[in-house]
Amino acid sequence: MRPIKMRLTAFGPFPDTQTVDFRPALGARLFGIYGPTGAGKTSILDGICFALFGESSGQERQGDDLRSHHATPDIETEVSLIFEVGAKRYNVVRRPRQTVRGKRGDALVERQHWAALYDATDIEVDDIEADNPGVVMEERKVEVVADRMRSILNYSAAQFRQVVLLPQGQFRQLLTASSDQRSTVLRGLFDVSLYERFVERLKAEASELRNEVETGRSAINGLLQAHAVSDTDALAALIETLTADVGVQTAGRDAARGVRDTARATLQAAQQIQDRFTEHDAALDGLNGVLARAPEIDTLNLRKATAERAVACVAADDRANEADNDLTAGVAARTLAADQASESARLLSEAMAGLQASAARQPVRDAAIAAVTQLEGVQKRVAGAEPLREAARSSSQAALEAKAALKLAADDHDVAEQANGAANAELTSVQQTVLRISQIEGALQLLRQAREEAAQFANATGAGEKFAAARSAASANHERLAGVLAACRVAESTAEEALASAQAAHLAAKLEDGAPCPVCGATEHPLPAGGVGEGLGLDAAWRQARSAREAADADERQAAQVAARADGEWTQAVSTLAALKAPERDVTAFTADIVAADAELEALQAGPDIATVQAAVDAAKLHLASTTSALAAARDQHVAADKAATSAAAALAASLADVPEDLRDAAAVTLRVHAAIEHRDQLNDAHQLAVENERRASEAAQAARSGLGHAEARVKELTAARDTQRASFVAAKATAGLSDTAYTAAKADIPNIQNLASTITEHVAGLAAAQDRKDRAVAAIAGLDRPNLEASSAALTDADAILTKAEELLTTTTMRLSQLEATQALVARLAAELAEATERYRVLGELAQLTDGRNAHRLRLRDFAIAATFDLVLEAANQRFARMSRGRFSLLRKYEGGDGRARAGLDIEVYDAHTDQKRDAHTLSGGEGFLASLSLALGLSDVVQAEAGGVKLDAIFIDEGFGHLDDETLDVALDTLRDLVGQDRAVGVISHVEAVKEQIPMGFDVVRQPQGSVISQRVGL
């Protein structure tokens, strides 16, 4: 990591913006940061560490404490750092949690920690600004920026402080730390998780093998105990006994099956004879059923013949019914005509009475004519007074308008007062809204951070469950394939033994007494191999078994690798989950709160700003003053108009004093005139209507009397026709020989004549078929006796029961024998697997104990790796420490005991060449301790860069004053630092020592002032 350019705003001792351009200093490779104590030199390193990790360089100052106490609330604390890693250039910007003035009003609000990361590779350094920061990699989410920075730098803040930025006060920490503390530091710098996972994998596999051995033993004992035998010999004897029992029980079963088959054939023959007798009984019942319907069929024949005679009477019956209907209609028409004649006579009498009453009202009509004449005279008087009326109307209208204007002015004044009150109330509300917005924004920051943590926990939980399932599946698959491999090995061994036996038998068959054996060369053959020596196909079977074993071996190895990988992934997921804190609520609950807060914030932000509302308050005050003046003027105008209206009304009343009060208005008198004319016209129209009604009623009465005469003549004609048709119908029934009752019954059967004929025909055919079936059934049982089915069925049932018992006994014995044989094979296979697993556990268990520290030196594999790495660190440190101490001192790791063969932990001791003695590192003087610490830190930096492939230390910073070094030692230390720098590394030192400034002129000065410190660039001499 190369720091290129940094801006500090309201940060630490710097009240405004300070720019630190590292490019000239990096070009010099060795530079310094100088200033008096308390000026803020370390704050530059704080700025770098905070920009990268959100923490200060020394852990005593958190991000929240980095805001400048000299800064005003209007300035927000911010740190931006442009840095490079390899060929990539990045721009990171951070703002710590702080309290500043809000964007609305003067209220102070709390801002949460904010971070952003940009890719600025394609932008010149001097062109990178706030409005041109680079391509966004992440904004706002502090946790995501932290993850991105870790992947870019490949080290954490703690590692950064240990190997890149050596903080003030912690410079000697690694030198004087205890063994356990030093181990913790080194484990943070060097990843030994591979060794830890390896040891855990060995322990897990050893545990699994131990469980497998114990399970195998338990399985074999359980199988033998399940069959109540003590060992495999007893199991073999029991199998031999059951094999003999199966032979005896098979013979008994076959004899019982022969008896059962004979009984079944006897029952089947009896059943066939019984079926013939059953058919005979059914045929006889069928014939009797058909004969039983003979009376019913005779009745149907009679109904059919009667219906056929009734057909000839239907036409006469229809004509007689039609004549009855016509006569009924004629009588109804005559009744209607009589009613109409009576009604017309009544209406004529009423019309004549109305005409007489109308003639008697002639005086009323004359009075109506006189009233019209009188009202028309009054109408002329009222029209003459219209000018005075118009003057009174105008004055009254003016008074009304003045009154309305007064009301409007009063309403406007009321509205202005309400608007003024509302504006002041809204101003108060907006001020409260501004405060609420600040509160919600702060709460949202906390809610989003909590939701992100809950999401990380949920994701980690899901990943753990997924990897646990994958681990279980991979382990099960490995166990399955291990079983397949064991079976394939047995099959290969069996095939190989068979092939070898066949080959031996083949060679033995060709041996001759006195002739040398082609294998061993012996001429005597006392025990040649037996067998027929037929090896056809055995070689191919052995090769096939070997191929299957090799394939199973490859599958098992691959499954073991998959299981190991799944176990590592599960371990990592569990470790990740353990490092996270369980949230109080889930993501959904936090999201609901955030949505609600966002909605409330959006609703509040949609309202007017405080400046707009203040302007509205000022406008409302001006409008209220204006409406107050307008109200006073309107009140004066209303008083004057009211006086003028009263005077005009008095003049109009004097001119119409003798006119009735209700007729003084032109419109009212006009309405009265129109009403009188309308009343007169209505009386005249009513008299004319009475005359017309009398004439029409007289004509209608005459027409009704004529219609009644015609209707009575028509009734006489229809009565004669009806009598004629009735006589014809009676004659037709007599001809057919049917009474009225018989005809009525037969008429209902006329539509069913065809159905009756079909039923009769079907009965005749059914009778013939039933007779034929009965004759055939009698012939079928001729010479036969009805069999006894119960006896035959009972014999078969007894035979079936005997056979079932024999089969059950044989099945039980056979299953028992099969179970024992399967158990015998399984026990043999488990015994072979147990022997193999026991041997594997012996080797793997010893290895797991050795790597877990259960050895003569009580040293774990992880600690061994850390110790080996620490030896490299000491070796690199001694290259500089020996030079700076002029060959006097070197750092060693302590040995335990007196034999010098084993080392105890990570404790450090110092070898002093002047005394040829080893002593504790705490005994070094201040200057000696500084040189040792510097050497150790530089050695650690070298090894970290060499061992960690992704870590490149382009620059390191040493925050130590060099004040307790004498001039000679200081020269040696600075010469060492000069040797350290090169084309790929720069070193920055922080000091207030003048001698350091003289030897390292390039860098920065931090100057303390009353209003805060400032940073200036130093140029080398």
Buried (B, 14 or more C-beta within 10 A) or exposed (E): BBBBBBBBBBBBBBBBEBEBBBEBBBEBBBBBBBBEEEBBBBBBBBBBBBBBBBBBBBEEBEBEEBBBEBBEBEBBBBBBBBBBBEEEBBBBBBBBBBEBBBEBBEBEBBBBBBBBBBBBEEBEBEEBEEEEBBEEBBBEBBBBBBEBBBEBBBBBBBBBBBBBBBBBEBBBBBBBBEBEEBBBBBBEBBEBBEBBBBBBBBBBBBBBBBEBBEBBBEBBEEBBEEBEBEEBEEBEEBBEEBEEBEEEBEEBBEEBBEBBEEBBEBBEEBEEBBEBBEBBEEBBEBBEEBEEBEEEBEEBEEBBEBBBBBEEBEEBBEBBEEBBEBBEEBBEBBEEBBEBBEEBBEBBEEBBEBBEEBEEEEEEBEEBEEBBEEBEEBBEBBEEBEEBBEBBBEBBEBBBEBBEBBEEBBEBBEEBBEBBEBBBEBBEBBBEBBBEBBBBBBBBBEBBBBBBBBBBBBBBBEBBEEBBEBBEEBBEBBBEBBBBBBBBBBBBBEBBEBBBBBBBBBBBEEBEEEEEBEEEEEEEBEEEBEEEBEBEEBBEBBEBBBEBBEEBBEBBEEBBEBBBEBBBBBBBBBBBBEEBEEBEEEBEBBBEBBEEBEEBBEEBEEBBBBEEBBEBBEEBEEBBEEBBEBBEEBBEBBEEBBEBBEEBBEBBEEBBEEBEEEBBBBEBBBEBBEEBBEBBEEBEEBBEEBEEBBEEBBEBBEEBEEBBEEBEEBBEEBBEBBEEBBEBBEEBBEEBEBEEEBBEBBBEBEEBBEEBEEBBEEBEEBBEEBBEBBEEBEEBBEEEEEBEEEEBBEBBEEBBEBBEEBBEBBEEBBEBBEEBBEBBEEBEBBBBBBEBBBEBBEEBBEBBBBBBBEEEEEBBBBBBBBBEBBBBBBBBBBBBBBBBBEEBBBBBBBBEEEEEEEBBBBBBBBBBEEEEEEEEBEEBEEBBBBBBBBBBBBBBBBBBBEBBEEBBBBBBBBBBBBBBBEEEBBBBBBEBBBEBBEEEBBBBBBBBBEBBBEBBBBBBBBEBEEEBBBBEEBEEE
